[in-house]
């Protein structure tokens, strides 16, 4: 059972390496909204569709002052390949030891095809300009994730 952080909680100030091996900390982004989205594995079908949707609405996200950061347990090298293959226009972060996933409460038991294992849950956090979680997106399909995020931003 996982217990993701709730809206109103301060976002943990995690620091992770991006696709270029540069360290990025959430505290570096104060003053902007951050869509901090966790996805299980780069270049898999569901994660690809989710990333492409976010890529395609970058202009709308920019208009809302939102920076998109995708987080997985993939190594840095794989993230660069994912960005290149799918022309992604946002930053991907490597959380190989799942410390950020633990901090946000999204690492835990999963079931897939009869197997039970620990893994990363597909949950997104919208963090406000002060570093507080404003909204948690945890019920969406990969192909409509970007629409759910945009609907929230456009209707608040």
VOFI-758584 format. One record per residue: residue in three letters; residue number from 1; x, y, z of N, C-alpha, C, O in turn. Coordinates in Angstrom, 1 decimal, always signed. Each point is the difference from the previous one (the first is absolute). Layout:
{'ALA', NUM, {X, Y, Z}, {X, Y, Z}, {X, Y, Z}, {X, Y, Z}},
...
//
This chain:
{'UNK', 1, {+0.8, -1.2, +0.0}, {-0.8, +1.2, +0.0}, {+0.9, +1.3, +0.0}, {+0.9, +0.1, +0.8}},
{'UNK', 2, {-1.1, +0.7, -1.7}, {+0.7, +1.3, -0.1}, {-0.8, +1.1, +0.6}, {-1.2, -0.1, +0.0}},
{'UNK', 3, {+1.9, +1.1, +0.5}, {-0.7, +1.2, +0.5}, {+0.6, +1.2, -0.6}, {+0.9, +0.6, +0.7}},
{'UNK', 4, {-1.3, -0.2, -1.9}, {+0.6, +1.2, -0.6}, {-0.3, +1.3, +0.9}, {-1.0, +0.0, +0.7}},
{'UNK', 5, {+1.9, +0.9, -0.8}, {-0.2, +1.3, +0.7}, {-1.3, +0.6, -0.6}, {-0.4, -0.2, -1.1}},
{'UNK', 6, {-0.2, +1.0, +2.0}, {-1.3, +0.7, -0.3}, {+0.2, +1.4, -0.4}, {+1.1, +0.6, +0.3}},
{'UNK', 7, {-2.1, +0.0, -1.0}, {+0.0, +1.4, -0.3}, {+0.1, +0.7, +1.3}, {-0.6, -0.4, +1.0}},
{'UNK', 8, {+1.4, +1.5, -0.9}, {+0.2, +0.8, +1.2}, {+1.3, -0.4, +0.7}, {+0.4, +0.8, +0.9}},
{'UNK', 9, {+0.2, -1.9, -1.2}, {+1.2, -0.5, +0.6}, {+1.2, +0.8, -0.7}, {-0.1, +0.2, -1.2}},
{'UNK', 10, {+1.1, +0.1, +1.9}, {+1.2, +0.6, -0.7}, {+0.6, -1.1, -0.8}, {+0.1, -1.1, +0.4}},
{'UNK', 11, {+0.4, +1.5, -1.6}, {+0.6, -1.0, -0.9}, {+1.4, -0.3, +0.6}, {+0.8, +1.0, +0.3}},
{'UNK', 12, {-0.3, -2.2, -0.2}, {+1.3, -0.3, +0.5}, {+1.0, +0.6, -1.0}, {-0.2, +0.0, -1.2}},
{'UNK', 13, {+1.3, +0.6, +1.7}, {+1.0, +0.7, -0.9}, {+1.0, -1.1, -0.4}, {+1.1, -0.1, +0.5}},
{'UNK', 14, {-1.5, -0.6, -1.5}, {+0.8, -1.1, -0.5}, {+1.0, +0.6, -1.1}, {-0.4, +1.0, -0.7}},
{'UNK', 15, {+1.5, -1.6, +0.5}, {+1.0, +0.3, -1.0}, {+0.3, -1.2, -0.8}, {+0.4, -1.1, +0.6}},
{'UNK', 16, {-0.6, +1.1, -1.9}, {+0.2, -1.1, -0.9}, {+0.8, +0.4, -1.2}, {+0.1, +1.2, -0.3}},
{'UNK', 17, {+0.5, -2.2, -0.4}, {+0.7, +0.3, -1.2}, {-0.9, -0.1, -1.2}, {-0.8, -0.9, -0.1}},
{'UNK', 18, {+1.0, +1.9, -0.8}, {-0.9, +0.0, -1.2}, {+0.7, -0.8, -1.1}, {+1.1, -0.6, +0.2}},
{'UNK', 19, {-1.7, +0.6, -1.4}, {+0.5, -0.8, -1.1}, {+1.4, +0.4, -0.5}, {+0.7, -0.8, -0.7}},
{'UNK', 20, {-0.2, +2.0, +1.1}, {+1.4, +0.4, -0.3}, {+0.9, -0.2, +1.2}, {+1.2, +0.4, -0.1}},
{'UNK', 21, {-1.6, -1.0, +1.2}, {+0.8, -0.2, +1.1}, {+0.2, +1.2, +0.9}, {+0.8, +0.1, +0.9}},
{'UNK', 22, {-1.7, +1.0, -1.1}, {+0.0, +1.2, +0.8}, {-0.9, -0.2, +1.2}, {-1.1, -0.6, -0.2}},
{'UNK', 23, {+1.5, +1.1, +1.3}, {-0.9, -0.2, +1.2}, {-1.0, +1.1, +0.0}, {+0.2, +1.2, -0.2}},
{'UNK', 24, {-1.5, -1.6, +0.5}, {-1.1, +0.9, +0.0}, {-0.7, -0.2, +1.4}, {-0.3, -1.1, +0.4}},
{'UNK', 25, {+0.1, +2.2, +0.3}, {-0.7, +0.0, +1.3}, {-1.3, +0.7, -0.2}, {-0.2, +1.0, -0.7}},
{'UNK', 26, {-0.9, -1.5, +1.4}, {-1.3, +0.6, +0.0}, {+0.1, +1.5, +0.5}, {-0.7, +0.8, -0.5}},
{'UNK', 27, {+1.6, -0.6, +1.5}, {+0.1, +1.3, +0.5}, {+0.5, +1.0, -1.0}, {-0.2, +1.3, +0.1}},
{'UNK', 28, {+0.9, -1.7, -1.2}, {+0.5, +0.8, -1.0}, {-1.1, +0.6, -0.8}, {+0.1, +1.0, -0.7}},
{'UNK', 29, {-1.3, -1.6, +0.8}, {-1.1, +0.4, -0.9}, {-1.1, +0.8, +0.8}, {-1.1, +0.2, -0.5}},
{'UNK', 30, {+1.4, +0.3, +1.7}, {-0.9, +0.9, +0.7}, {-0.4, +1.2, -0.9}, {+0.9, +0.5, -0.7}},
{'UNK', 31, {-2.2, -0.1, +0.7}, {-0.4, +1.0, -0.8}, {-0.7, -0.5, -1.3}, {-0.6, +0.8, -0.7}},
{'UNK', 32, {+0.8, -2.1, +0.5}, {-0.8, -0.6, -1.2}, {-0.8, -1.1, +0.6}, {+0.3, -0.6, +1.1}},
{'UNK', 33, {-1.3, +0.2, -1.8}, {-0.8, -1.2, +0.3}, {+0.8, -1.2, -0.6}, {+0.6, +0.2, -1.1}},
{'UNK', 34, {-0.6, -1.3, +1.7}, {+0.7, -1.2, -0.5}, {-1.0, -1.2, -0.1}, {-0.6, -0.3, +1.0}},
{'UNK', 35, {+0.5, -0.3, -2.2}, {-0.7, -1.2, -0.1}, {+1.1, -1.1, +0.1}, {+0.8, -0.2, -0.9}},
{'UNK', 36, {-0.8, -0.4, +2.1}, {+1.0, -1.0, +0.4}, {-0.7, -1.4, -0.2}, {-0.7, -0.4, +0.9}},
{'UNK', 37, {+1.0, -0.2, -2.0}, {-0.8, -1.2, -0.3}, {+0.9, -1.3, +0.0}, {+1.0, +0.0, -0.6}},
{'UNK', 38, {-1.5, -1.0, +1.3}, {+0.7, -1.2, +0.1}, {-0.5, -1.0, -1.0}, {-1.3, -0.1, -0.1}},
{'UNK', 39, {+2.2, -0.6, -0.6}, {-0.5, -1.0, -1.0}, {+1.0, -1.2, +0.2}, {+1.1, +0.2, +0.3}},
{'UNK', 40, {-1.6, -1.4, -0.6}, {+0.7, -1.2, +0.3}, {+1.3, -0.2, -0.8}, {+1.1, -0.3, +0.6}},
{'UNK', 41, {-1.1, +0.5, -1.9}, {+1.1, -0.4, -0.8}, {+0.0, +0.7, -1.4}, {-0.9, +0.0, -0.7}},
{'UNK', 42, {+2.1, +0.6, +0.4}, {+0.1, +0.7, -1.3}, {-0.1, -0.9, -1.1}, {+0.4, -1.2, +0.0}},
{'UNK', 43, {-1.0, +1.7, -1.1}, {-0.1, -0.7, -1.3}, {-0.9, -1.2, +0.0}, {+0.0, -0.8, -0.9}},
{'UNK', 44, {-0.9, +0.7, +1.9}, {-1.0, -1.1, +0.0}, {-1.3, +0.7, -0.6}, {-0.1, +1.2, +0.1}},
{'UNK', 45, {-0.8, -2.0, -0.6}, {-1.1, +0.5, -0.7}, {-0.8, +1.1, +0.8}, {-0.3, +1.1, -0.5}},
{'UNK', 46, {-0.2, -1.4, +1.7}, {-0.8, +0.9, +0.8}, {+0.8, +1.3, +0.4}, {-0.5, +1.1, -0.1}},
{'UNK', 47, {+1.7, -1.3, +0.5}, {+0.9, +1.2, +0.4}, {+0.3, +0.8, -1.2}, {+0.1, +1.3, +0.1}},
{'UNK', 48, {+0.0, -1.9, -1.3}, {+0.3, +0.8, -1.2}, {-1.2, +0.8, -0.4}, {+0.1, +1.2, -0.3}},
{'UNK', 49, {-1.3, -1.8, +0.3}, {-1.3, +0.8, -0.3}, {-0.2, +1.1, +1.0}, {-0.3, +1.1, -0.4}},
{'UNK', 50, {+0.6, -1.3, +1.7}, {-0.1, +1.0, +1.0}, {+0.9, +1.2, -0.3}, {-0.3, +1.1, +0.1}},
{'UNK', 51, {+1.6, -1.4, -0.4}, {+1.0, +1.0, -0.2}, {-0.3, +0.8, -1.3}, {+0.2, +1.2, +0.0}},
{'UNK', 52, {-0.7, -1.9, -1.0}, {-0.3, +0.7, -1.3}, {-1.1, +1.0, +0.2}, {+0.0, +1.1, -0.5}},
{'UNK', 53, {-1.0, -1.5, +1.3}, {-1.1, +0.9, +0.3}, {+0.5, +1.3, +0.7}, {-0.5, +1.1, -0.3}},
{'UNK', 54, {+1.3, -1.3, +1.3}, {+0.6, +1.2, +0.7}, {+0.9, +0.8, -1.0}, {-0.1, +1.3, +0.1}},
{'UNK', 55, {+0.8, -1.9, -0.9}, {+0.8, +0.7, -1.0}, {-0.9, +0.9, -0.9}, {+0.4, +1.1, -0.3}},
{'UNK', 56, {-1.5, -1.7, -0.1}, {-0.9, +0.7, -1.0}, {-0.7, +1.2, +0.6}, {-0.6, +0.8, -0.7}},
{'UNK', 57, {+0.5, -0.7, +2.1}, {-0.7, +1.2, +0.6}, {+1.0, +0.9, +0.7}, {-0.4, +0.8, +0.8}},
{'UNK', 58, {+1.7, -0.9, -1.2}, {+1.0, +0.8, +0.7}, {-0.3, +1.5, +0.0}, {+0.2, +0.7, +1.0}},
{'UNK', 59, {-0.7, -0.2, -2.2}, {-0.4, +1.5, -0.1}, {-1.0, +0.3, +1.1}, {+0.0, +1.1, +0.6}},
{'UNK', 60, {-1.0, -1.9, -0.5}, {-1.1, +0.3, +1.0}, {+0.6, -0.1, +1.4}, {-0.4, +0.8, +0.9}},
{'UNK', 61, {+1.2, -1.8, -0.6}, {+0.6, +0.0, +1.3}, {+0.9, +1.2, +0.3}, {+0.0, +0.5, +1.1}},
{'UNK', 62, {+0.8, -0.1, -2.1}, {+0.8, +1.2, +0.1}, {-0.9, +1.2, +0.4}, {+0.4, +0.8, +0.8}},
{'UNK', 63, {-1.6, -0.7, -1.4}, {-0.9, +1.1, +0.2}, {-0.5, +0.0, +1.4}, {-0.3, +1.1, +0.6}},
{'UNK', 64, {+0.3, -2.2, +0.1}, {-0.4, -0.1, +1.4}, {+1.2, +0.0, +0.9}, {-0.1, -0.2, +1.2}},
{'UNK', 65, {+1.3, +0.5, -1.7}, {+1.2, +0.1, +0.8}, {+0.4, -1.4, +0.6}, {+0.5, -0.1, +1.1}},
{'UNK', 66, {-0.8, -1.0, -1.8}, {+0.2, -1.3, +0.5}, {+1.3, -0.6, -0.7}, {+0.1, +0.0, -1.2}},
{'UNK', 67, {+0.8, -0.5, +2.0}, {+1.2, -0.8, -0.5}, {-0.4, -1.5, +0.2}, {-0.4, -0.4, +1.1}},
{'UNK', 68, {+0.7, -0.4, -2.1}, {-0.3, -1.4, +0.1}, {+1.3, -0.7, +0.3}, {+1.0, +0.2, -0.7}},
{'UNK', 69, {-1.1, -1.1, +1.7}, {+1.2, -0.9, +0.3}, {-0.6, -1.4, +0.1}, {-0.8, -0.3, +0.9}},
{'UNK', 70, {+1.3, -0.6, -1.7}, {-0.3, -1.4, +0.0}, {+1.0, -0.8, +0.8}, {+1.2, +0.2, -0.1}},
{'UNK', 71, {-1.7, -1.0, +1.0}, {+0.9, -0.7, +1.0}, {-0.2, -1.5, -0.2}, {-1.1, -0.5, +0.2}},
{'UNK', 72, {+2.2, -0.3, -0.4}, {-0.1, -1.4, +0.0}, {+1.3, -0.6, +0.6}, {+0.9, +0.8, +0.4}},
{'UNK', 73, {-0.9, -2.1, -0.2}, {+1.2, -0.6, +0.6}, {+1.0, -0.4, -1.1}, {+0.9, -0.8, +0.2}},
{'UNK', 74, {-1.1, +1.3, -1.4}, {+0.9, -0.3, -1.1}, {+1.4, +0.7, +0.2}, {+0.0, +1.0, +0.6}},
{'UNK', 75, {+1.1, -1.6, -1.1}, {+1.2, +0.7, +0.1}, {+0.1, +1.2, -1.0}, {-0.8, +0.0, -1.0}},
{'UNK', 76, {+1.6, +0.9, +1.3}, {+0.1, +1.3, -0.7}, {+0.2, -0.3, -1.5}, {-0.7, +0.7, -0.8}},
{'UNK', 77, {+1.5, -1.6, +0.4}, {+0.3, -0.3, -1.4}, {-1.3, -0.4, -0.8}, {-0.2, +0.4, -1.1}},
{'UNK', 78, {-0.7, -1.2, +1.8}, {-1.3, -0.4, -0.7}, {-0.9, +1.2, -0.2}, {-0.8, +0.1, -1.0}},
{'UNK', 79, {+0.9, +0.9, +1.9}, {-0.9, +1.2, -0.1}, {+0.3, +0.8, -1.2}, {-0.9, +0.5, -0.7}},
{'UNK', 80, {+2.2, -0.4, +0.4}, {+0.5, +0.8, -1.2}, {-0.6, -0.7, -1.2}, {-0.4, +0.7, -1.0}},
{'UNK', 81, {+0.5, -2.0, +0.9}, {-0.5, -0.8, -1.1}, {-1.5, +0.3, -0.2}, {-0.5, +0.1, -1.1}},
{'UNK', 82, {-0.3, -0.1, +2.2}, {-1.4, +0.2, +0.0}, {-0.3, +1.4, -0.6}, {-0.9, +0.1, -0.9}},
{'UNK', 83, {+1.6, +0.9, +1.4}, {-0.2, +1.4, -0.5}, {+0.3, +0.1, -1.5}, {-0.8, +0.6, -0.7}},
{'UNK', 84, {+1.9, -1.2, +0.3}, {+0.4, +0.0, -1.4}, {-1.0, -0.7, -0.9}, {-0.4, +0.5, -1.0}},
{'UNK', 85, {+0.0, -1.7, +1.4}, {-0.9, -0.8, -0.8}, {-1.4, +0.6, -0.2}, {-0.5, -0.1, -1.1}},
{'UNK', 86, {+0.0, +0.8, +2.2}, {-1.3, +0.5, -0.1}, {-0.1, +1.5, +0.0}, {-1.0, +0.6, +0.2}},
{'UNK', 87, {+2.2, +0.1, -0.5}, {+0.0, +1.4, -0.1}, {-0.6, +0.7, +1.2}, {-0.8, +0.9, -0.2}},
{'UNK', 88, {+1.1, -1.4, +1.4}, {-0.7, +0.6, +1.2}, {+0.6, +1.4, +0.3}, {+1.3, +0.2, -0.2}},
{'UNK', 89, {-2.1, +0.7, +0.6}, {+0.4, +1.4, +0.2}, {+0.0, +0.4, +1.5}, {-0.3, +1.1, +0.3}},
{'UNK', 90, {+0.5, -2.1, +0.5}, {+0.0, +0.3, +1.5}, {+1.0, -0.9, +0.6}, {+0.5, -1.0, -0.6}},
{'UNK', 91, {-0.2, +1.2, +1.9}, {+1.1, -0.7, +0.7}, {-0.5, -1.3, +0.6}, {-1.1, -0.1, +0.5}},
{'UNK', 92, {+2.0, -0.9, -0.6}, {-0.2, -1.3, +0.6}, {+1.0, -0.2, +1.1}, {+1.2, +0.4, -0.2}},
{'UNK', 93, {-1.6, -0.9, +1.3}, {+0.9, -0.2, +1.2}, {+0.1, -1.5, +0.3}, {-0.9, -0.7, +0.0}},
{'UNK', 94, {+2.1, +0.4, +0.4}, {+0.3, -1.4, +0.4}, {+0.0, -0.2, +1.5}, {+0.7, +0.7, +0.8}},
{'UNK', 95, {-1.6, -1.6, -0.3}, {-0.1, -0.3, +1.4}, {+0.3, -1.4, +0.3}, {-0.8, -0.8, +0.5}},
{'UNK', 96, {+2.0, +0.4, -1.0}, {+0.4, -1.5, +0.1}, {-0.2, -0.6, +1.3}, {-0.3, -1.2, +0.1}},
{'UNK', 97, {+0.6, +1.9, +1.0}, {-0.1, -0.6, +1.3}, {-1.4, +0.2, +0.6}, {-0.3, -0.3, +1.2}},
{'UNK', 98, {-0.6, +0.8, -2.0}, {-1.4, +0.4, +0.4}, {-0.2, +0.8, +1.3}, {-1.0, -0.1, +0.6}},
{'UNK', 99, {+2.0, +0.9, -0.3}, {+0.0, +0.9, +1.2}, {-1.1, +1.1, -0.2}, {-0.8, +0.2, +0.9}},
{'UNK', 100, {+0.7, +0.3, -2.1}, {-1.1, +1.1, -0.2}, {-1.3, -0.7, +0.0}, {-1.0, +0.5, +0.6}},
{'UNK', 101, {+0.8, -1.7, -1.2}, {-1.2, -0.7, +0.0}, {-0.4, -0.3, +1.4}, {-1.2, +0.1, +0.4}},
{'UNK', 102, {+2.1, -0.5, +0.5}, {-0.3, -0.3, +1.4}, {-0.4, +1.3, +0.7}, {-1.0, +0.0, +0.7}},
{'UNK', 103, {+1.7, +1.1, -1.0}, {-0.4, +1.3, +0.6}, {-1.4, +0.4, -0.3}, {-0.7, +0.6, +0.8}},
{'UNK', 104, {+0.3, -0.8, -2.1}, {-1.4, +0.4, -0.4}, {-1.0, -1.1, +0.3}, {-1.2, +0.2, -0.3}},
{'UNK', 105, {+1.6, -1.4, +0.8}, {-0.9, -1.0, +0.3}, {-0.6, -0.8, -1.2}, {-1.1, -0.5, +0.1}},
{'UNK', 106, {+1.9, +0.4, -1.2}, {-0.5, -0.7, -1.2}, {+0.8, -1.3, -0.3}, {-0.2, -0.5, -1.1}},
{'UNK', 107, {+1.0, +0.1, +2.0}, {+0.8, -1.3, -0.2}, {-0.7, -1.0, +0.9}, {-0.2, +0.2, +1.2}},
{'UNK', 108, {-0.1, -1.4, -1.7}, {-0.6, -1.0, +0.8}, {-0.6, -1.2, -0.8}, {+0.3, -0.1, -1.2}},
{'UNK', 109, {-1.1, -0.7, +1.8}, {-0.4, -1.2, -0.6}, {-0.9, +0.2, -1.2}, {-0.9, +0.9, +0.0}},
{'UNK', 110, {+1.2, -1.7, -1.0}, {-0.8, +0.1, -1.3}, {-0.3, -1.5, -0.4}, {+0.7, -0.9, +0.4}},
{'UNK', 111, {-1.7, +0.8, -1.1}, {-0.4, -1.3, -0.6}, {-0.1, +0.1, -1.5}, {-0.6, +0.9, -0.5}},
{'UNK', 112, {+1.2, -1.9, -0.2}, {+0.0, +0.0, -1.4}, {+0.0, -1.4, -0.5}, {+1.0, -0.8, +0.3}},
{'UNK', 113, {-2.0, +0.3, -1.0}, {+0.0, -1.3, -0.6}, {+0.2, -1.1, +1.1}, {+0.8, -0.9, -0.2}},
{'UNK', 114, {-1.4, +1.1, +1.4}, {+0.0, -1.0, +1.0}, {+1.3, +0.1, +0.9}, {+0.1, -0.7, +1.0}},
{'UNK', 115, {+0.8, +1.6, -1.4}, {+1.2, +0.2, +0.9}, {-0.1, +1.2, +0.9}, {-0.6, +1.0, -0.4}},
{'UNK', 116, {+1.1, -1.1, +1.6}, {+0.0, +1.1, +0.9}, {+1.5, +0.4, +0.2}, {+0.9, -0.8, +0.2}},
{'UNK', 117, {-0.7, +2.1, -0.3}, {+1.4, +0.5, +0.1}, {-0.1, +1.5, +0.4}, {-1.0, +0.6, +0.0}},
{'UNK', 118, {+2.2, -0.1, +0.5}, {+0.0, +1.4, +0.3}, {+0.4, +0.8, -1.3}, {+0.8, -0.4, -0.7}},
{'UNK', 119, {-1.5, +1.6, +0.6}, {+0.3, +0.8, -1.2}, {-0.5, +1.4, +0.1}, {-0.6, +0.3, +1.1}},
{'UNK', 120, {+0.8, +0.4, -2.1}, {-0.4, +1.4, -0.1}, {-1.5, +0.1, -0.5}, {-0.3, -0.5, -1.0}},
{'UNK', 121, {-0.5, +1.2, +1.8}, {-1.4, +0.3, -0.4}, {-0.1, +1.2, -0.9}, {+0.7, +1.0, +0.2}},
{'UNK', 122, {-1.6, -1.0, -1.2}, {-0.2, +1.1, -0.9}, {-0.9, +1.0, +0.6}, {-1.2, +0.0, -0.1}},
{'UNK', 123, {+1.9, +1.0, +0.8}, {-0.8, +1.1, +0.7}, {+0.8, +1.3, -0.3}, {+1.2, +0.0, -0.1}},
{'UNK', 124, {-2.0, +1.1, -0.1}, {+0.5, +1.3, -0.3}, {-0.3, +1.0, +1.1}, {-1.1, -0.1, +0.5}},
{'UNK', 125, {+2.0, +1.0, -0.3}, {-0.2, +1.0, +1.0}, {+0.2, +1.4, -0.6}, {+1.0, +0.2, -0.7}},
{'UNK', 126, {-2.0, +0.6, +0.9}, {+0.2, +1.4, -0.4}, {+0.4, +0.8, +1.2}, {-0.7, +0.1, +1.0}},
{'UNK', 127, {+1.9, +0.4, -1.1}, {+0.6, +0.8, +1.1}, {-0.1, +1.5, -0.3}, {+0.4, +0.4, -1.1}},
{'UNK', 128, {-0.9, +0.3, +2.1}, {-0.2, +1.5, -0.3}, {+1.4, +0.8, +0.1}, {+1.0, -0.6, +0.3}},
{'UNK', 129, {-1.1, +1.9, -0.5}, {+1.2, +0.8, +0.0}, {+0.7, +0.1, +1.3}, {+1.2, +0.4, +0.0}},
{'UNK', 130, {-1.9, -0.8, +1.1}, {+0.7, +0.1, +1.3}, {+0.5, -1.4, +0.4}, {+0.5, -0.2, +1.1}},
{'UNK', 131, {-0.6, -0.8, -2.0}, {+0.5, -1.3, +0.4}, {-1.0, -0.9, +0.8}, {+0.5, -0.9, +0.6}},
{'UNK', 132, {-1.8, +1.2, -0.7}, {-1.0, -0.8, +0.7}, {-0.8, -0.7, -1.1}, {-0.3, +0.5, -1.1}},
{'UNK', 133, {+0.0, -1.8, +1.4}, {-0.8, -0.8, -0.9}, {-1.4, +0.6, -0.1}, {-0.7, +0.1, +1.0}},
{'UNK', 134, {+0.4, +0.3, -2.2}, {-1.3, +0.6, -0.3}, {-1.1, -1.0, -0.3}, {-1.2, +0.1, +0.4}},
{'UNK', 135, {+1.6, -1.1, -1.2}, {-1.0, -1.0, -0.5}, {+0.8, -1.3, -0.3}, {+1.1, +0.0, -0.4}},
{'UNK', 136, {-1.8, -1.1, +0.7}, {+0.5, -1.3, -0.3}, {-0.8, -0.7, -1.1}, {-1.3, -0.1, +0.2}},
{'UNK', 137, {+1.9, -0.3, -1.3}, {-0.7, -0.7, -1.0}, {+0.3, -1.5, +0.1}, {+1.1, -0.4, -0.3}},
{'UNK', 138, {-2.1, -0.4, +0.7}, {+0.3, -1.4, +0.2}, {-1.0, -0.9, -0.7}, {+0.0, -1.2, +0.1}},
{'UNK', 139, {-1.0, +1.8, -0.8}, {-1.0, -0.8, -0.7}, {-0.1, +0.6, -1.4}, {-0.7, +0.9, -0.3}},
{'UNK', 140, {+1.5, -1.6, -0.6}, {+0.0, +0.5, -1.4}, {+0.5, -1.2, -0.9}, {+0.6, -0.9, +0.5}},
{'UNK', 141, {-0.9, +1.0, -1.7}, {+0.6, -1.0, -1.0}, {+1.2, +0.7, -0.6}, {+0.0, +1.2, -0.1}},
{'UNK', 142, {+1.0, -2.0, -0.3}, {+1.2, +0.6, -0.5}, {-0.3, +0.9, -1.2}, {+0.7, +1.0, -0.2}},
{'UNK', 143, {-1.6, -1.4, -0.7}, {-0.2, +0.8, -1.2}, {-0.8, +1.3, +0.2}, {+0.0, +0.8, -0.8}},
{'UNK', 144, {-0.6, -0.7, +2.0}, {-0.8, +1.3, +0.3}, {+0.6, +0.8, +1.2}, {-0.6, +0.9, +0.4}},
{'UNK', 145, {+1.8, -1.4, +0.1}, {+0.6, +0.7, +1.1}, {+0.2, +1.5, -0.2}, {-0.4, +0.8, +0.8}},
{'UNK', 146, {+0.9, -0.4, -2.0}, {+0.2, +1.4, -0.3}, {-1.3, +0.8, +0.0}, {+0.0, +1.1, +0.3}},
{'UNK', 147, {-1.1, -1.8, -0.8}, {-1.3, +0.7, +0.0}, {-0.5, +0.3, +1.4}, {-0.6, +1.0, +0.3}},
{'UNK', 148, {+0.8, -2.0, +0.6}, {-0.4, +0.1, +1.4}, {+0.7, +1.2, +0.6}, {-0.6, +0.8, +0.8}},
{'UNK', 149, {+1.9, -0.8, -1.0}, {+0.8, +1.1, +0.6}, {-0.4, +1.4, -0.6}, {-0.2, +0.9, +0.8}},
{'UNK', 150, {+0.0, -0.8, -2.1}, {-0.4, +1.2, -0.6}, {-1.4, +0.5, +0.5}, {-0.3, +1.1, +0.2}},
{'UNK', 151, {-0.6, -2.1, -0.1}, {-1.4, +0.3, +0.5}, {+0.1, +0.6, +1.4}, {-0.7, +1.0, +0.3}},
{'UNK', 152, {+1.5, -1.6, +0.5}, {+0.2, +0.5, +1.4}, {+0.5, +1.5, -0.1}, {-0.5, +0.9, +0.7}},
{'UNK', 153, {+1.6, -0.7, -1.4}, {+0.6, +1.3, -0.1}, {-1.0, +1.1, -0.6}, {+0.0, +1.1, +0.5}},
{'UNK', 154, {-0.7, -1.5, -1.5}, {-1.0, +0.9, -0.6}, {-1.2, +0.3, +0.8}, {-0.7, +1.0, -0.2}},
{'UNK', 155, {+0.4, -1.8, +1.2}, {-1.3, +0.1, +0.7}, {+0.2, +0.4, +1.5}, {-1.0, -0.1, +0.7}},
{'UNK', 156, {+2.2, +0.5, -0.3}, {+0.1, +0.3, +1.4}, {-0.1, +1.5, +0.3}, {+0.1, +0.4, +1.1}},
//
